[in-house]
């Protein structure tokens, strides 16, 4: 079942229960989540509209443990439950801005490149990447 509106709907509790917040594509850091109806370190389930992805991060500034979801998820898992502090919502096929740099651990090497470069490597079955926003 798609979100009520927007690209992603976040829920306070598992199985789409409790308070919820609906987000459009974009990047949401810890302060954005704190100002919403779900909050920081509080997300347990989410709904993702067809054609969208959401990448969630355990730490502020799009860092720490991360996971990408492309479908409704009744429970984000023990690793991220009530620990999400930043997230990025994007339309599938939409390029990530080139000012976002990623570091990925691929076959015992650290790789530095744009987010789309790292995603291409992940699609080929290599390691895990995480987005790091540019310094102001």
N, CA, C and O atoms as a MOPAC input file, in Angstrom:
PM7 MOZYME 1SCF
protein

 N      0.85800 1    -1.18300 1     0.00000 1
 C      0.00000 1     0.00000 1     0.00000 1
 C      0.89500 1     1.23400 1     0.00000 1
 O      1.75900 1     1.35900 1     0.86800 1
 N      0.71400 1     2.13600 1    -0.93700 1
 C      1.59100 1     3.30100 1    -1.02800 1
 C      1.33500 1     4.29400 1     0.11200 1
 O      0.30100 1     4.23300 1     0.77900 1
 N      2.28600 1     5.20600 1     0.32700 1
 C      2.07300 1     6.24700 1     1.33100 1
 C      0.81200 1     7.03700 1     1.01500 1
 O      0.35500 1     7.05600 1    -0.12800 1
 N      0.25000 1     7.68900 1     2.02800 1
 C     -0.98400 1     8.44600 1     1.82700 1
 C     -0.77900 1     9.58000 1     0.82600 1
 O     -1.71400 1     9.93100 1     0.10600 1
 N      0.38900 1    10.14800 1     0.76300 1
 C      0.77900 1    11.14700 1    -0.23600 1
 C      2.29100 1    11.26500 1    -0.14700 1
 O      2.88900 1    10.80700 1     0.82600 1
 N      2.90800 1    11.86400 1    -1.13400 1
 C      4.35800 1    11.98100 1    -1.10900 1
 C      5.03200 1    10.67600 1    -1.50100 1
 O      4.37800 1     9.74700 1    -1.97600 1
 N      6.34900 1    10.61200 1    -1.30000 1
 C      7.13900 1     9.46100 1    -1.73400 1
 C      7.32000 1     8.41800 1    -0.64900 1
 O      7.36200 1     7.22200 1    -0.93600 1
 N      7.42800 1     8.86200 1     0.60000 1
 C      7.70500 1     7.95200 1     1.71700 1
 C      6.87800 1     8.36700 1     2.92400 1
 O      6.71200 1     9.55500 1     3.20000 1
 N      6.36600 1     7.38100 1     3.63200 1
 C      5.65300 1     7.64500 1     4.87600 1
 C      6.37800 1     6.88400 1     5.98700 1
 O      6.56500 1     5.67000 1     5.90000 1
 N      6.78100 1     7.60500 1     7.02200 1
 C      7.51300 1     7.04500 1     8.16100 1
 C      6.55200 1     6.82900 1     9.31300 1
 O      5.63000 1     7.62100 1     9.50700 1
 N      6.75600 1     5.76200 1    10.08400 1
 C      5.87100 1     5.45800 1    11.20100 1
 C      6.66100 1     5.27100 1    12.48700 1
 O      7.77900 1     4.75500 1    12.48200 1
 N      6.06300 1     5.69600 1    13.57500 1
 C      6.66900 1     5.61400 1    14.90100 1
 C      6.81900 1     4.17900 1    15.37400 1
 O      7.79100 1     3.85300 1    16.05500 1
 N      5.87200 1     3.31400 1    15.02500 1
 C      5.88300 1     1.92500 1    15.48600 1
 C      5.91200 1     0.95100 1    14.31600 1
 O      5.65500 1     1.33200 1    13.17300 1
 N      6.22300 1    -0.29700 1    14.60500 1
 C      6.22700 1    -1.35100 1    13.59300 1
 C      4.81600 1    -1.54800 1    13.03700 1
 O      3.83300 1    -1.13300 1    13.65000 1
 N      4.73100 1    -2.17800 1    11.88500 1
 C      3.46100 1    -2.48600 1    11.22700 1
 C      2.62300 1    -1.25100 1    10.92600 1
 O      1.39400 1    -1.29200 1    10.96700 1
 N      3.31400 1    -0.14600 1    10.62100 1
 C      2.66400 1     1.09300 1    10.18200 1
 C      1.72000 1     1.66300 1    11.23800 1
 O      0.64400 1     2.16600 1    10.91500 1
 N      2.12700 1     1.58000 1    12.48400 1
 C      1.30400 1     2.06300 1    13.59800 1
 C      1.90500 1     3.33800 1    14.19500 1
 O      3.08200 1     3.63600 1    13.99600 1
 N      1.09100 1     4.07000 1    14.91600 1
 C      1.53600 1     5.27500 1    15.61500 1
 C      1.57800 1     6.48000 1    14.70600 1
 O      1.07600 1     6.44600 1    13.58300 1
 N      2.18100 1     7.54800 1    15.19900 1
 C      2.30800 1     8.78200 1    14.42800 1
 C      3.04900 1     8.51300 1    13.13600 1
 O      3.85900 1     7.59000 1    13.05100 1
 N      2.76500 1     9.32900 1    12.12400 1
 C      3.45600 1     9.16100 1    10.85000 1
 C      3.79600 1    10.51900 1    10.24900 1
 O      3.20700 1    11.54200 1    10.59700 1
 N      4.74800 1    10.49700 1     9.35300 1
 C      5.14500 1    11.69400 1     8.60500 1
 C      5.34600 1    11.27700 1     7.16300 1
 O      5.91500 1    10.22000 1     6.89100 1
 N      4.88300 1    12.09700 1     6.24200 1
 C      5.02300 1    11.82200 1     4.81500 1
 C      6.03200 1    12.79000 1     4.22900 1
 O      5.95900 1    13.99600 1     4.46400 1
 N      6.98200 1    12.25300 1     3.45800 1
 C      8.06000 1    13.06000 1     2.90500 1
 C      8.10000 1    12.98700 1     1.38700 1
 O      7.78900 1    11.95500 1     0.79200 1
 N      8.48300 1    14.08400 1     0.77700 1
 C      8.74600 1    14.15400 1    -0.65100 1
 C     10.23000 1    13.88600 1    -0.87100 1
 O     10.98500 1    13.83600 1     0.10000 1
 N     10.67100 1    13.71400 1    -2.11200 1
 C     12.09400 1    13.51400 1    -2.35600 1
 C     12.92800 1    14.65100 1    -1.76500 1
 O     12.54200 1    15.81900 1    -1.81800 1
 N     14.06500 1    14.28500 1    -1.20700 1
 C     14.96800 1    15.26400 1    -0.61100 1
 C     15.81400 1    14.61700 1     0.47000 1
 O     15.70700 1    13.41900 1     0.73300 1
 N     16.65000 1    15.42400 1     1.08700 1
 C     17.51800 1    14.98100 1     2.17800 1
 C     16.99400 1    15.55700 1     3.48300 1
 O     16.66900 1    16.74100 1     3.56200 1
 N     16.91400 1    14.71800 1     4.50000 1
 C     16.35900 1    15.10400 1     5.78900 1
 C     17.37200 1    14.74600 1     6.87700 1
 O     17.65400 1    13.57300 1     7.12200 1
 N     17.90700 1    15.77400 1     7.51800 1
 C     18.89400 1    15.55100 1     8.57000 1
 C     18.19600 1    15.50200 1     9.92000 1
 O     16.97300 1    15.60900 1    10.00000 1
 N     18.96600 1    15.34200 1    10.96100 1
 C     18.42400 1    15.12700 1    12.30500 1
 C     17.44600 1    16.22400 1    12.72700 1
 O     16.40600 1    15.92400 1    13.31200 1
 N     17.75900 1    17.47800 1    12.44200 1
 C     16.85700 1    18.56800 1    12.85900 1
 C     15.54400 1    18.53700 1    12.08700 1
 O     14.50000 1    18.90600 1    12.62400 1
 N     15.58900 1    18.10100 1    10.83400 1
 C     14.35700 1    17.95700 1    10.05100 1
 C     13.46900 1    16.88000 1    10.66600 1
 O     12.25300 1    17.04800 1    10.76100 1
 N     14.08200 1    15.77400 1    11.08200 1
 C     13.29400 1    14.69400 1    11.69000 1
 C     12.74100 1    15.11500 1    13.04300 1
 O     11.60300 1    14.78500 1    13.37800 1
 N     13.53600 1    15.84000 1    13.82100 1
 C     13.07900 1    16.29300 1    15.13900 1
 C     11.87300 1    17.22000 1    15.02700 1
 O     11.01300 1    17.23000 1    15.90800 1
 N     11.80600 1    17.99700 1    13.95100 1
 C     10.70000 1    18.94300 1    13.80900 1
 C      9.44200 1    18.29200 1    13.23700 1
 O      8.39700 1    18.93800 1    13.15800 1
 N      9.53000 1    17.02200 1    12.83800 1
 C      8.38300 1    16.32100 1    12.26400 1
 C      7.57400 1    15.58700 1    13.31800 1
 O      7.87500 1    15.64900 1    14.51000 1
 N      6.54700 1    14.89300 1    12.86200 1
 C      5.65200 1    14.20900 1    13.80000 1
 C      6.18100 1    12.85500 1    14.25300 1
 O      5.61900 1    12.26300 1    15.17500 1
 N      7.25000 1    12.34300 1    13.63200 1
 C      7.81300 1    11.06500 1    14.06600 1
 C      9.03900 1    11.28700 1    14.93800 1
 O      9.13000 1    10.70100 1    16.01700 1
 N      9.97600 1    12.10500 1    14.51000 1
 C     11.12600 1    12.46100 1    15.33200 1
 C     12.39500 1    11.69800 1    15.01700 1
 O     12.42500 1    10.80300 1    14.17300 1
 N     13.44100 1    12.08500 1    15.72800 1
 C     14.76400 1    11.47300 1    15.61500 1
 C     14.80100 1    10.20900 1    16.46900 1
 O     14.19500 1    10.16300 1    17.54000 1
 N     15.50400 1     9.19300 1    16.00400 1
 C     15.63800 1     7.92500 1    16.73100 1
 C     14.27800 1     7.35700 1    17.13100 1
 O     14.08800 1     6.91100 1    18.26300 1
 N     13.33000 1     7.37800 1    16.18400 1
 C     11.97600 1     6.94200 1    16.52400 1
 C     11.29000 1     6.13200 1    15.42700 1
 O     10.19500 1     5.62100 1    15.66400 1
 N     11.87300 1     5.99200 1    14.25300 1
 C     11.21100 1     5.33400 1    13.12600 1
 C     11.32700 1     3.81600 1    13.24500 1
 O     12.40700 1     3.27900 1    13.49200 1
 N     10.18400 1     3.13200 1    13.06400 1
 C     10.16800 1     1.66600 1    13.14000 1
 C      9.66400 1     0.98500 1    11.87100 1
 O     10.00400 1    -0.17300 1    11.62400 1
 N      8.86100 1     1.67800 1    11.06200 1
 C      8.36300 1     1.10100 1     9.81800 1
 C      8.17900 1     2.21800 1     8.80700 1
 O      8.14700 1     3.39400 1     9.16900 1
 N      8.05700 1     1.84600 1     7.53100 1
 C      7.90600 1     2.86500 1     6.49800 1
 C      7.22600 1     2.29900 1     5.26900 1
 O      7.27400 1     1.09700 1     5.00600 1
 N      6.59200 1     3.18700 1     4.52200 1
 C      5.98100 1     2.84100 1     3.24300 1
 C      6.67700 1     3.65600 1     2.17000 1
 O      6.94900 1     4.84300 1     2.35000 1
 N      6.96400 1     3.00300 1     1.05000 1
 C      7.67300 1     3.64000 1    -0.05300 1
 C      6.80600 1     3.54300 1    -1.30500 1
 O      6.40700 1     2.44900 1    -1.70300 1
 N      6.51700 1     4.67400 1    -1.91900 1
 C      5.71900 1     4.68100 1    -3.15000 1
 C      6.51300 1     4.04000 1    -4.28800 1
 O      7.74300 1     4.08400 1    -4.30100 1
 N      5.80300 1     3.45100 1    -5.23200 1
 C      6.45200 1     2.86300 1    -6.40500 1
 C      7.32600 1     3.90900 1    -7.08900 1
 O      6.92500 1     5.06100 1    -7.25600 1
 N      8.52500 1     3.48700 1    -7.47900 1
 C      9.42300 1     4.38600 1    -8.19300 1
 C     10.30700 1     5.23500 1    -7.30000 1
 O     11.01400 1     6.11100 1    -7.79700 1
 N     10.28600 1     5.00000 1    -5.98400 1
 C     11.09300 1     5.77900 1    -5.04700 1
 C     11.94800 1     4.86200 1    -4.17900 1
 O     11.65400 1     3.67700 1    -4.02500 1
 N     13.00100 1     5.42500 1    -3.62300 1
 C     13.81900 1     4.72600 1    -2.62900 1
 C     14.03300 1     5.66400 1    -1.45300 1
 O     13.98000 1     6.88600 1    -1.59400 1
 N     14.27500 1     5.07600 1    -0.30000 1
 C     14.66200 1     5.85400 1     0.87100 1
 C     15.88000 1     5.16300 1     1.48200 1
 O     15.86900 1     3.95900 1     1.73900 1
 N     16.92400 1     5.95300 1     1.70700 1
 C     18.11100 1     5.45100 1     2.39000 1
 C     18.13600 1     6.10100 1     3.76000 1
 O     18.13100 1     7.32600 1     3.88300 1
 N     18.16300 1     5.26500 1     4.78800 1
 C     18.14500 1     5.74800 1     6.17000 1
 C     19.52000 1     5.54700 1     6.79800 1
 O     20.24400 1     4.61100 1     6.45800 1
 N     19.86500 1     6.44200 1     7.71800 1
 C     21.17300 1     6.41800 1     8.37700 1
 C     20.97700 1     6.49300 1     9.88500 1
 O     20.10300 1     7.21400 1    10.36700 1
 N     21.78400 1     5.75600 1    10.62100 1
 C     21.68000 1     5.73500 1    12.07900 1
 C     22.18500 1     7.02400 1    12.71800 1
 O     21.80300 1     7.34900 1    13.84300 1
 N     23.02300 1     7.74600 1    12.02600 1
 C     23.62400 1     8.95600 1    12.60200 1
 C     23.23800 1    10.19000 1    11.80500 1
 O     22.83000 1    10.08900 1    10.64800 1
 N     23.36900 1    11.36700 1    12.43300 1
 C     23.13200 1    12.61600 1    11.70000 1
 C     24.12300 1    12.76100 1    10.54700 1
 O     25.12400 1    12.04800 1    10.47800 1
 N     23.83000 1    13.68200 1     9.65600 1
 C     24.71500 1    14.01400 1     8.54000 1
 C     24.93300 1    12.83900 1     7.59300 1
 O     25.99600 1    12.72400 1     6.98200 1
 N     23.92500 1    11.95900 1     7.46500 1
 C     23.94400 1    10.87200 1     6.49000 1
 C     25.15900 1     9.96600 1     6.68500 1
 O     25.88600 1     9.65200 1     5.74300 1
 N     25.35200 1     9.56200 1     7.93000 1
 C     26.49300 1     8.70500 1     8.25400 1
 C     26.04200 1     7.57000 1     9.17400 1
 O     24.89700 1     7.52900 1     9.62400 1
 N     26.95600 1     6.66800 1     9.43500 1
 C     26.65600 1     5.52800 1    10.29200 1
 C     26.00600 1     4.40400 1     9.51400 1
 O     25.96300 1     4.42700 1     8.28400 1
 N     25.50500 1     3.42700 1    10.23600 1
 C     24.84000 1     2.28400 1     9.62400 1
 C     23.71500 1     2.78400 1     8.72900 1
 O     22.96400 1     3.68400 1     9.10700 1
 N     23.60000 1     2.19700 1     7.53900 1
 C     22.56400 1     2.64900 1     6.61000 1
 C     21.88400 1     1.45500 1     5.95100 1
 O     22.41100 1     0.34300 1     5.93100 1
 N     20.70900 1     1.72100 1     5.42000 1
 C     19.96700 1     0.71900 1     4.65300 1
 C     19.10300 1     1.46000 1     3.64500 1
 O     18.64100 1     2.57100 1     3.90500 1
 N     18.89100 1     0.83900 1     2.49800 1
 C     18.04800 1     1.41900 1     1.46000 1
 C     16.80900 1     0.54900 1     1.29200 1
 O     16.89800 1    -0.67400 1     1.18700 1
 N     15.64800 1     1.20700 1     1.26900 1
 C     14.36900 1     0.51200 1     1.13600 1
 C     13.68700 1     0.96900 1    -0.15000 1
 O     13.69900 1     2.15400 1    -0.48300 1
 N     13.09400 1     0.02200 1    -0.86600 1
 C     12.39500 1     0.32400 1    -2.11100 1
 C     10.93600 1    -0.12200 1    -2.07300 1
 O     10.21000 1     0.02700 1    -3.05600 1
 N     10.51200 1    -0.66800 1    -0.94100 1
 C      9.14400 1    -1.16500 1    -0.80100 1
 C      8.68500 1    -0.96600 1     0.64100 1
 O      9.48600 1    -0.68100 1     1.53100 1
 N      7.38600 1    -1.12200 1     0.85000 1
 C      6.84100 1    -1.01700 1     2.20000 1
 C      7.58300 1    -1.98100 1     3.12200 1
 O      7.86100 1    -3.12300 1     2.75500 1
 N      7.89800 1    -1.50300 1     4.32000 1
 C      8.68700 1    -2.28700 1     5.27000 1
 C      8.02700 1    -2.19700 1     6.64200 1
 O      8.10100 1    -1.15100 1     7.28700 1
 N      7.38000 1    -3.27400 1     7.10300 1
 C      6.65800 1    -3.22500 1     8.37800 1
 C      7.56500 1    -3.11700 1     9.59800 1
 O      7.09700 1    -2.77700 1    10.68500 1
 N      8.86300 1    -3.40300 1     9.43400 1
 C      9.82100 1    -3.27300 1    10.53800 1
 C     11.20000 1    -3.06100 1     9.93100 1
 O     11.65000 1    -3.87900 1     9.12900 1
 N     11.87800 1    -1.97900 1    10.29800 1
 C     13.17000 1    -1.64200 1     9.69500 1
 C     14.31200 1    -2.51900 1    10.19400 1
 O     15.42700 1    -2.43000 1     9.68000 1
 N     14.05000 1    -3.36700 1    11.19000 1
 C     15.07600 1    -4.27700 1    11.70300 1
 C     15.68900 1    -3.77900 1    12.99900 1
 O     15.65600 1    -2.58600 1    13.30300 1
 N     16.23800 1    -4.69600 1    13.74500 1
 C     16.80600 1    -4.35900 1    15.05500 1
 C     17.94700 1    -3.35200 1    14.95600 1
 O     18.10200 1    -2.51300 1    15.84300 1
 N     18.73800 1    -3.41800 1    13.90400 1
 C     19.89500 1    -2.53600 1    13.77100 1
 C     19.49300 1    -1.07300 1    13.65400 1
 O     20.20100 1    -0.20200 1    14.15900 1
 N     18.36300 1    -0.78100 1    12.99400 1
 C     17.96100 1     0.60900 1    12.76200 1
 C     16.69000 1     1.02600 1    13.49600 1
 O     16.34800 1     2.20900 1    13.49400 1
 N     15.98900 1     0.09800 1    14.11700 1
 C     14.76200 1     0.45600 1    14.82000 1
 C     15.03100 1     1.50200 1    15.89300 1
 O     15.88700 1     1.31600 1    16.75800 1
 N     14.29200 1     2.59700 1    15.82600 1
 C     14.42000 1     3.70400 1    16.78700 1
 C     15.83500 1     4.28200 1    16.83400 1
 O     16.27500 1     4.78000 1    17.87000 1
 N     16.54500 1     4.20900 1    15.69700 1
 C     17.92000 1     4.72800 1    15.64600 1
 C     18.17400 1     5.61000 1    14.42400 1
 O     19.30500 1     6.05400 1    14.22900 1
 N     17.18200 1     5.87400 1    13.60800 1
 C     17.37900 1     6.63100 1    12.36600 1
 C     17.44200 1     8.12900 1    12.67100 1
 O     16.53000 1     8.69700 1    13.27200 1
 N     18.56100 1     8.76300 1    12.23400 1
 C     18.77100 1    10.18600 1    12.50500 1
 C     18.88700 1    11.04000 1    11.25100 1
 O     18.92900 1    12.26600 1    11.35600 1
 N     18.93900 1    10.44300 1    10.08600 1
 C     18.93300 1    11.18400 1     8.83000 1
 C     18.50400 1    10.23400 1     7.72800 1
 O     18.62900 1     9.01600 1     7.86200 1
 N     17.99500 1    10.79600 1     6.63100 1
 C     17.55900 1     9.95400 1     5.52100 1
 C     17.49700 1    10.75100 1     4.23900 1
 O     17.42600 1    11.98000 1     4.24600 1
 N     17.52600 1    10.01400 1     3.12900 1
 C     17.42300 1    10.61400 1     1.80500 1
 C     16.36000 1     9.86900 1     1.00800 1
 O     16.37900 1     8.64100 1     0.91700 1
 N     15.43800 1    10.62500 1     0.43600 1
 C     14.36900 1    10.07100 1    -0.39000 1
 C     14.65100 1    10.48900 1    -1.82700 1
 O     14.89200 1    11.66600 1    -2.09700 1
 N     14.62100 1     9.52600 1    -2.75400 1
 C     14.86500 1     9.87500 1    -4.14600 1
 C     13.99900 1     9.04000 1    -5.07400 1
 O     13.55700 1     7.94200 1    -4.73700 1
 N     13.77400 1     9.60000 1    -6.25000 1
 C     13.03700 1     8.89400 1    -7.29300 1
 C     14.03500 1     7.98200 1    -7.98500 1
 O     15.15800 1     8.39300 1    -8.27400 1
 N     13.63400 1     6.75100 1    -8.25200 1
 C     14.51900 1     5.80300 1    -8.92100 1
 C     14.93800 1     6.39600 1   -10.26000 1
 O     14.10400 1     6.88300 1   -11.02400 1
 N     16.23300 1     6.35000 1   -10.53500 1
 C     16.75000 1     6.87300 1   -11.78600 1
 C     17.11000 1     8.34200 1   -11.73400 1
 O     17.65300 1     8.87600 1   -12.70200 1
 N     16.81700 1     9.01700 1   -10.61000 1
 C     17.17300 1    10.41800 1   -10.47700 1
 C     18.61900 1    10.50200 1   -10.01000 1
 O     18.95200 1     9.95400 1    -8.95900 1
 N     19.47900 1    11.17000 1   -10.75600 1
 C     20.87000 1    11.25500 1   -10.32600 1
 C     20.99500 1    12.06000 1    -9.03500 1
 O     20.29400 1    13.05000 1    -8.82700 1
 N     21.89100 1    11.61600 1    -8.19000 1
 C     22.18200 1    12.32800 1    -6.95300 1
 C     23.08100 1    13.49700 1    -7.31400 1
 O     23.94800 1    13.34000 1    -8.17400 1
 N     22.91700 1    14.67200 1    -6.69300 1
 C     23.77600 1    15.81600 1    -7.01200 1
 C     25.25200 1    15.43600 1    -6.92500 1
 O     25.66400 1    14.68500 1    -6.04100 1
 N     26.03400 1    15.96800 1    -7.85600 1
 C     27.44700 1    15.59900 1    -7.90200 1
 C     28.25300 1    16.17700 1    -6.75200 1
 O     29.40200 1    15.77900 1    -6.55900 1
 N     27.69000 1    17.10900 1    -5.97500 1
 C     28.44200 1    17.62300 1    -4.83900 1
 C     28.36000 1    16.69800 1    -3.63300 1
 O     28.96400 1    16.98000 1    -2.59900 1
 N     27.62000 1    15.59800 1    -3.75100 1
 C     27.58100 1    14.59800 1    -2.69300 1
 C     28.67700 1    13.59400 1    -2.98200 1
 O     28.73100 1    13.02600 1    -4.07300 1
 N     29.53700 1    13.37300 1    -2.02700 1
 C     30.65200 1    12.46000 1    -2.19400 1
 C     30.40300 1    11.23000 1    -1.34000 1
 O     29.83000 1    11.32500 1    -0.25400 1
 N     30.83200 1    10.08300 1    -1.82600 1
 C     30.64900 1     8.84400 1    -1.09400 1
 C     31.97900 1     8.14500 1    -0.89700 1
 O     32.90600 1     8.27500 1    -1.69600 1
 N     32.03900 1     7.41200 1     0.17700 1
 C     33.17000 1     6.53200 1     0.43000 1
 C     32.58200 1     5.14100 1     0.53900 1
 O     31.59200 1     4.93500 1     1.24100 1
 N     33.17500 1     4.19800 1    -0.14000 1
 C     32.67000 1     2.83900 1    -0.10600 1
 C     33.82100 1     1.88700 1     0.13500 1
 O     34.93600 1     2.10800 1    -0.33500 1
 N     33.54300 1     0.83400 1     0.86500 1
 C     34.52900 1    -0.19400 1     1.13400 1
 C     34.28300 1    -1.31700 1     0.13900 1
 O     33.33200 1    -2.08200 1     0.29400 1
 N     35.12100 1    -1.42400 1    -0.87200 1
 C     34.92800 1    -2.38800 1    -1.94700 1
 C     36.14300 1    -3.30800 1    -2.03400 1
 O     37.24300 1    -2.86800 1    -2.36900 1
 N     35.93600 1    -4.57300 1    -1.73300 1
 C     37.00900 1    -5.56500 1    -1.87900 1
 C     38.32900 1    -5.08800 1    -1.27500 1
 O     39.34900 1    -5.05400 1    -1.96200 1
 N     38.31200 1    -4.72000 1     0.00100 1
 C     39.48900 1    -4.28500 1     0.74700 1
 C     40.06500 1    -2.95200 1     0.29900 1
 O     41.20500 1    -2.63600 1     0.63700 1
 N     39.31200 1    -2.16800 1    -0.44900 1
 C     39.76500 1    -0.84800 1    -0.86500 1
 C     38.72300 1     0.18500 1    -0.48700 1
 O     37.52600 1    -0.09600 1    -0.54100 1
 N     39.15600 1     1.36700 1    -0.10900 1
 C     38.22200 1     2.46000 1     0.07800 1
 C     38.11600 1     3.19700 1    -1.24400 1
 O     39.12800 1     3.54000 1    -1.85600 1
 N     36.89100 1     3.43900 1    -1.68100 1
 C     36.66100 1     4.10100 1    -2.95700 1
 C     35.96000 1     5.41800 1    -2.69400 1
 O     34.97900 1     5.46800 1    -1.95200 1
 N     36.45100 1     6.47000 1    -3.29100 1
 C     35.86600 1     7.79000 1    -3.14300 1
 C     35.27600 1     8.17100 1    -4.48700 1
 O     35.95800 1     8.07400 1    -5.50800 1
 N     34.02700 1     8.60200 1    -4.50900 1
 C     33.39600 1     8.99400 1    -5.76300 1
 C     32.03000 1     9.59100 1    -5.49800 1
 O     31.61500 1     9.72100 1    -4.34700 1
 N     31.32900 1     9.95500 1    -6.56600 1
 C     29.98200 1    10.47900 1    -6.38800 1
 C     29.07300 1     9.35200 1    -5.94500 1
 O     29.40300 1     8.17700 1    -6.10900 1
 N     27.93900 1     9.70400 1    -5.39000 1
 C     26.98000 1     8.70300 1    -4.92200 1
 C     26.55600 1     7.79400 1    -6.07500 1
 O     26.41700 1     6.58600 1    -5.88400 1
 N     26.35100 1     8.35500 1    -7.26300 1
 C     25.92800 1     7.52500 1    -8.38500 1
 C     27.03200 1     6.54400 1    -8.78400 1
 O     26.72500 1     5.43100 1    -9.21200 1
 N     28.30900 1     6.92500 1    -8.65600 1
 C     29.41400 1     5.99300 1    -8.92300 1
 C     29.36200 1     4.82600 1    -7.95300 1
 O     29.50500 1     3.67200 1    -8.35500 1
 N     29.16000 1     5.12300 1    -6.68200 1
 C     29.14200 1     4.08300 1    -5.65800 1
 C     27.92800 1     3.17900 1    -5.85900 1
 O     28.03700 1     1.96000 1    -5.72200 1
 N     26.76700 1     3.76500 1    -6.18300 1
 C     25.57700 1     2.95300 1    -6.42400 1
 C     25.79800 1     2.00300 1    -7.59500 1
 O     25.32200 1     0.86800 1    -7.57600 1
 N     26.51500 1     2.46300 1    -8.60800 1
 C     26.81600 1     1.59900 1    -9.74800 1
 C     27.68400 1     0.42700 1    -9.29800 1
 O     27.47600 1    -0.70500 1    -9.73600 1
 N     28.64900 1     0.69200 1    -8.43200 1
 C     29.49600 1    -0.38000 1    -7.91400 1
 C     28.67500 1    -1.35900 1    -7.08200 1
 O     28.87200 1    -2.57100 1    -7.17300 1
 N     27.74500 1    -0.83200 1    -6.26000 1
 C     26.89800 1    -1.70300 1    -5.45100 1
 C     26.03700 1    -2.58500 1    -6.34200 1
 O     25.82900 1    -3.75700 1    -6.03100 1
 N     25.53700 1    -2.04500 1    -7.43400 1
 C     24.69500 1    -2.81700 1    -8.34100 1
 C     25.47600 1    -3.97900 1    -8.95200 1
 O     24.90000 1    -5.00500 1    -9.31400 1
 N     26.78100 1    -3.80700 1    -9.06000 1
 C     27.62400 1    -4.88500 1    -9.58600 1
 C     28.00800 1    -5.87700 1    -8.49300 1
 O     28.77700 1    -6.80300 1    -8.74700 1
 N     27.47700 1    -5.69500 1    -7.26300 1
 C     27.69500 1    -6.66900 1    -6.20200 1
 C     28.84900 1    -6.35700 1    -5.28000 1
 O     29.27200 1    -7.22200 1    -4.51300 1
 N     29.37100 1    -5.14800 1    -5.33200 1
 C     30.46400 1    -4.78900 1    -4.44500 1
 C     29.92900 1    -4.22800 1    -3.15000 1
 O     28.71500 1    -4.18800 1    -2.94900 1
 N     30.82400 1    -3.78600 1    -2.25200 1
 C     30.53400 1    -3.33700 1    -0.88500 1
 C     29.41300 1    -2.36500 1    -0.66800 1
 O     28.52800 1    -2.21200 1    -1.50900 1
 N     29.45600 1    -1.71200 1     0.46200 1
 C     28.42000 1    -0.81300 1     0.95300 1
 C     28.92100 1     0.61400 1     0.90000 1
 O     30.03700 1     0.88600 1     1.34600 1
 N     28.13500 1     1.53200 1     0.37200 1
 C     28.53400 1     2.94200 1     0.34200 1
 C     27.69000 1     3.75400 1     1.28200 1
 O     26.59300 1     3.33600 1     1.65200 1
 N     28.17800 1     4.90400 1     1.67300 1
 C     27.36800 1     5.80400 1     2.47600 1
 C     27.64600 1     7.22700 1     2.05700 1
 O     28.79200 1     7.59900 1     1.80700 1
 N     26.60200 1     8.01900 1     1.98000 1
 C     26.74200 1     9.38900 1     1.51600 1
 C     27.27900 1    10.29200 1     2.60400 1
 O     26.90000 1    10.17700 1     3.76900 1
 N     28.15200 1    11.17800 1     2.22000 1
 C     28.70000 1    12.16300 1     3.14600 1
 C     28.47400 1    13.51400 1     2.48600 1
 O     29.03400 1    13.77900 1     1.42200 1
 N     27.66500 1    14.37500 1     3.09600 1
 C     27.40300 1    15.66600 1     2.46700 1
 C     28.65800 1    16.53200 1     2.46700 1
 O     29.49800 1    16.39500 1     3.35500 1
 N     28.79800 1    17.41600 1     1.48800 1
 C     29.97200 1    18.28200 1     1.43200 1
 C     29.99800 1    19.23900 1     2.60600 1
 O     28.95600 1    19.59300 1     3.15700 1
 N     31.19100 1    19.65100 1     2.98300 1
 C     31.32400 1    20.64900 1     4.06800 1
 C     30.88500 1    22.00500 1     3.53300 1
 O     31.10900 1    22.32400 1     2.36500 1
 N     30.25400 1    22.80600 1     4.40000 1
 C     29.81200 1    24.13000 1     3.95600 1
 C     30.97700 1    25.02800 1     3.64200 1
 O     30.78100 1    26.17900 1     3.25400 1

